[in-house]
Amino acid sequence: MGRPVAGREEKRSLRVEMSAADFELLEQASTLFGVGKSDLVCRLVRASGGVGIEQPDVWTFC
């Protein structure tokens, strides 16, 4: 297993289970916005945490 590169933020992974219909919506949104599915989920989490609070641009890459 490789070592983390100094100065880089550690990334974590998450497995998400969803219905076939929700997965289809995720794929459609991913295509519509031109980003990968995991990046889209990351951005949605950031945006939902900032509801009602001014946050930095959530559409920057995760």
ZAVEX-801271 format. One line per field, with one value per residue: residue number from 1; x, y, z of N, C-alpha, C, O in turn; residue in three letters. Coordinates in nm, 4 decimals. Layout:
BEGIN
i	[NUM/...] $
n.u	[X/...] $
n.v	[Y/...] $
n.w	[Z/...] $
ca.u	[X/...] $
ca.v	[Y/...] $
ca.w	[Z/...] $
c.u	[X/...] $
c.v	[Y/...] $
c.w	[Z/...] $
o.u	[X/...] $
o.v	[Y/...] $
o.w	[Z/...] $
aa	[Ala/...] $
REM end
This chain:
BEGIN
i	[1/2/3/4/5/6/7/8/9/10/11/12/13/14/15/16/17/18/19/20/21/22/23/24/25/26/27/28/29/30/31/32/33/34/35/36/37/38/39/40/41/42/43/44/45/46/47/48/49/50/51/52/53/54/55/56/57/58/59/60/61/62] $
n.u	[0.0841/0.0534/0.2116/0.0650/0.0835/0.2783/0.1320/-0.1026/-0.4544/-0.6142/-0.8172/-1.1386/-1.3502/-1.6828/-1.9444/-2.2430/-2.5708/-2.8438/-3.1686/-3.2565/-3.3868/-3.3075/-3.0337/-3.0330/-3.1240/-2.9059/-2.7054/-2.8106/-2.8039/-2.5303/-2.4376/-2.5724/-2.4560/-2.1945/-2.0009/-1.8355/-2.0012/-1.9287/-1.8053/-2.0208/-2.1917/-2.0299/-2.0253/-2.2981/-2.3294/-2.1628/-2.3023/-2.5488/-2.4768/-2.4302/-2.6699/-2.8496/-2.6314/-2.3598/-2.1325/-1.8144/-1.7565/-1.9292/-1.9056/-1.6513/-1.3917/-1.3850] $
n.v	[-0.1165/0.2236/0.5257/0.8228/1.1325/1.4008/1.7024/1.6837/1.6686/1.4197/1.1784/1.0361/0.7497/0.6476/0.4232/0.4083/0.3047/0.2793/0.3070/0.1681/0.3580/0.6003/0.5847/0.6045/0.8678/0.9977/0.9353/1.0697/1.3376/1.3629/1.3463/1.5683/1.7868/1.7456/1.6190/1.3681/1.0931/1.0487/1.2907/1.4638/1.3791/1.4507/1.7320/1.7862/1.7152/1.9059/2.1383/2.0993/2.1178/2.3828/2.5178/2.8019/2.9195/3.1204/2.9920/2.8868/2.8519/2.5743/2.4273/2.3771/2.1422/1.8355] $
n.w	[0.0000/-0.0821/0.0408/0.1825/0.0062/0.1108/0.2239/0.0827/0.1060/0.2929/0.1441/0.1781/0.1433/0.0552/0.0561/-0.1168/-0.1082/-0.3209/-0.4733/-0.7961/-0.9492/-0.8255/-0.8749/-1.1517/-1.1783/-1.0623/-1.2496/-1.4726/-1.3823/-1.3459/-1.6088/-1.7174/-1.5760/-1.6354/-1.4748/-1.2739/-1.1066/-0.8331/-0.7741/-0.8091/-0.5986/-0.3820/-0.4123/-0.3767/-0.1085/0.0125/-0.0634/0.0639/0.3287/0.3488/0.3408/0.3902/0.5028/0.4241/0.2036/0.0660/-0.2895/-0.3904/-0.6154/-0.6903/-0.7601/-0.5776] $
ca.u	[0.0000/0.1336/0.2054/0.0032/0.1772/0.2791/0.0684/-0.2317/-0.5617/-0.6520/-0.9516/-1.2089/-1.4501/-1.8110/-2.0276/-2.3814/-2.6677/-2.9641/-3.2566/-3.2212/-3.4411/-3.2205/-2.9067/-3.0577/-3.1262/-2.7677/-2.6362/-2.8616/-2.7502/-2.3872/-2.4234/-2.6209/-2.3605/-2.0616/-1.9088/-1.8503/-2.1028/-1.8756/-1.7851/-2.1538/-2.2366/-1.9473/-2.0741/-2.4307/-2.3090/-2.1122/-2.4093/-2.6528/-2.4223/-2.4260/-2.8027/-2.8737/-2.5036/-2.2749/-2.0220/-1.7353/-1.8129/-1.9379/-1.8881/-1.5107/-1.3720/-1.3608] $
ca.v	[0.0000/0.3447/0.6260/0.9484/1.2354/1.5119/1.8250/1.6572/1.6362/1.2791/1.1566/0.9208/0.6963/0.6130/0.3418/0.4522/0.2135/0.3516/0.2340/0.1796/0.4859/0.7068/0.5743/0.6584/1.0137/1.0386/0.9281/1.1786/1.4634/1.3605/1.3793/1.7049/1.8825/1.7174/1.5778/1.2283/1.0664/1.0704/1.4347/1.5229/1.3501/1.5344/1.8688/1.7937/1.7131/2.0386/2.2370/2.0785/2.1659/2.5280/2.5751/2.9108/2.9725/3.1530/2.8971/2.9022/2.7888/2.4283/2.3601/2.3468/1.9974/1.7766] $
ca.w	[0.0000/-0.0927/0.1465/0.1396/-0.0355/0.2067/0.1777/0.0192/0.1983/0.2881/0.0902/0.2334/0.0509/0.1135/-0.0322/-0.1082/-0.1683/-0.3613/-0.5646/-0.9377/-0.9964/-0.7761/-0.9463/-1.2855/-1.1632/-1.0383/-1.3786/-1.5570/-1.3308/-1.3732/-1.7509/-1.7367/-1.5219/-1.6890/-1.3690/-1.2344/-1.0036/-0.6984/-0.7602/-0.7930/-0.4625/-0.2945/-0.4249/-0.3151/0.0371/0.0492/-0.0807/0.1652/0.4546/0.3454/0.3241/0.4842/0.5499/0.3099/0.1908/-0.0560/-0.4081/-0.3736/-0.7430/-0.7169/-0.7546/-0.4448] $
c.u	[0.0894/0.1160/0.1358/0.1108/0.1655/0.2132/-0.0654/-0.3337/-0.5993/-0.7953/-1.0096/-1.3118/-1.5751/-1.8876/-2.1728/-2.4693/-2.7939/-3.0449/-3.2086/-3.2696/-3.3531/-3.0853/-2.9201/-3.0603/-2.9859/-2.6885/-2.6806/-2.8044/-2.6003/-2.3597/-2.4616/-2.5178/-2.2172/-1.9578/-1.9325/-1.9514/-2.0501/-1.8513/-1.9187/-2.2067/-2.1603/-1.9979/-2.2111/-2.4207/-2.2599/-2.2221/-2.5157/-2.6056/-2.4230/-2.5619/-2.8241/-2.7474/-2.4191/-2.1522/-1.9384/-1.8016/-1.8102/-1.9131/-1.7426/-1.4916/-1.3355/-1.2194] $
c.v	[0.1239/0.4383/0.7508/1.0512/1.3524/1.6343/1.8040/1.6195/1.4892/1.2682/1.0322/0.8734/0.6559/0.5302/0.3826/0.3488/0.2920/0.2671/0.2533/0.3134/0.6026/0.7044/0.6304/0.8108/1.0682/1.0383/1.0405/1.3132/1.4738/1.3995/1.5247/1.8083/1.8580/1.6841/1.4311/1.2132/1.0925/1.2190/1.5058/1.5002/1.4374/1.6787/1.8861/1.7944/1.8493/2.1433/2.2216/2.1252/2.3168/2.5933/2.6798/2.9743/3.0027/3.0645/2.9322/2.8262/2.6363/2.3557/2.3464/2.1973/1.9521/1.7273] $
c.w	[0.0000/0.0258/0.0949/0.1043/0.0615/0.1448/0.1093/0.1254/0.1815/0.2375/0.1537/0.1323/0.1282/0.0111/-0.0092/-0.1774/-0.1985/-0.4577/-0.7086/-0.9938/-0.9513/-0.8476/-1.0874/-1.2817/-1.1413/-1.1689/-1.4718/-1.5134/-1.3593/-1.5182/-1.7764/-1.6925/-1.5679/-1.5837/-1.3376/-1.1222/-0.8633/-0.6732/-0.7380/-0.6517/-0.3630/-0.2963/-0.3610/-0.1628/0.0838/0.0418/0.0277/0.3019/0.4623/0.3289/0.4329/0.5387/0.4275/0.3113/0.0690/-0.1704/-0.3965/-0.5052/-0.7826/-0.6981/-0.6134/-0.4346] $
o.u	[0.1888/0.0183/0.1457/0.2168/0.0550/0.2357/-0.1350/-0.3034/-0.6144/-0.8838/-0.9385/-1.3548/-1.5721/-1.8935/-2.2190/-2.4441/-2.8456/-2.9961/-3.1301/-3.2017/-3.3267/-3.0288/-2.8289/-3.0059/-2.9506/-2.6126/-2.5985/-2.7618/-2.5501/-2.2683/-2.3917/-2.4943/-2.1287/-1.8401/-2.0375/-1.9830/-2.1202/-1.8745/-1.9275/-2.2609/-2.2197/-2.0114/-2.2380/-2.4950/-2.3094/-2.2340/-2.5672/-2.6872/-2.4171/-2.5688/-2.8175/-2.7543/-2.4081/-2.0770/-1.9864/-1.8924/-1.7030/-1.9008/-1.7124/-1.5688/-1.2647/-1.1798] $
o.v	[0.1294/0.4302/0.7824/1.0549/1.3980/1.6659/1.9015/1.5484/1.4405/1.3405/0.9351/0.9497/0.6335/0.5652/0.3901/0.3108/0.3631/0.1698/0.3435/0.3748/0.6939/0.8097/0.6965/0.8763/1.1729/1.1315/1.0997/1.3931/1.5811/1.4773/1.5960/1.9064/1.9396/1.7163/1.3760/1.3091/1.1527/1.2677/1.5979/1.5924/1.4920/1.7403/1.9885/1.8661/1.9025/2.2277/2.3214/2.1682/2.3732/2.7139/2.6498/3.0723/2.9197/3.0623/3.0002/2.7459/2.5758/2.2332/2.3082/2.1334/2.0213/1.6746] $
o.w	[0.0725/0.1003/-0.0237/0.1667/0.0910/0.0280/0.0810/0.2212/0.0695/0.2832/0.1798/0.0458/0.2492/-0.1067/0.1047/-0.2917/-0.1122/-0.5152/-0.7378/-1.0761/-1.0295/-0.8774/-1.1371/-1.3706/-1.1955/-1.1955/-1.5417/-1.5967/-1.3929/-1.5459/-1.8484/-1.7630/-1.5424/-1.5999/-1.3707/-1.0518/-0.7819/-0.5625/-0.6568/-0.5909/-0.2700/-0.1906/-0.2983/-0.0957/0.1832/0.1306/0.0781/0.3834/0.5716/0.3050/0.5521/0.6128/0.3372/0.4087/-0.0217/-0.1486/-0.3932/-0.5059/-0.8957/-0.6267/-0.5402/-0.3307] $
aa	[Met/Gly/Arg/Pro/Val/Ala/Gly/Arg/Glu/Glu/Lys/Arg/Ser/Leu/Arg/Val/Glu/Met/Ser/Ala/Ala/Asp/Phe/Glu/Leu/Leu/Glu/Gln/Ala/Ser/Thr/Leu/Phe/Gly/Val/Gly/Lys/Ser/Asp/Leu/Val/Cys/Arg/Leu/Val/Arg/Ala/Ser/Gly/Gly/Val/Gly/Ile/Glu/Gln/Pro/Asp/Val/Trp/Thr/Phe/Cys] $
REM end
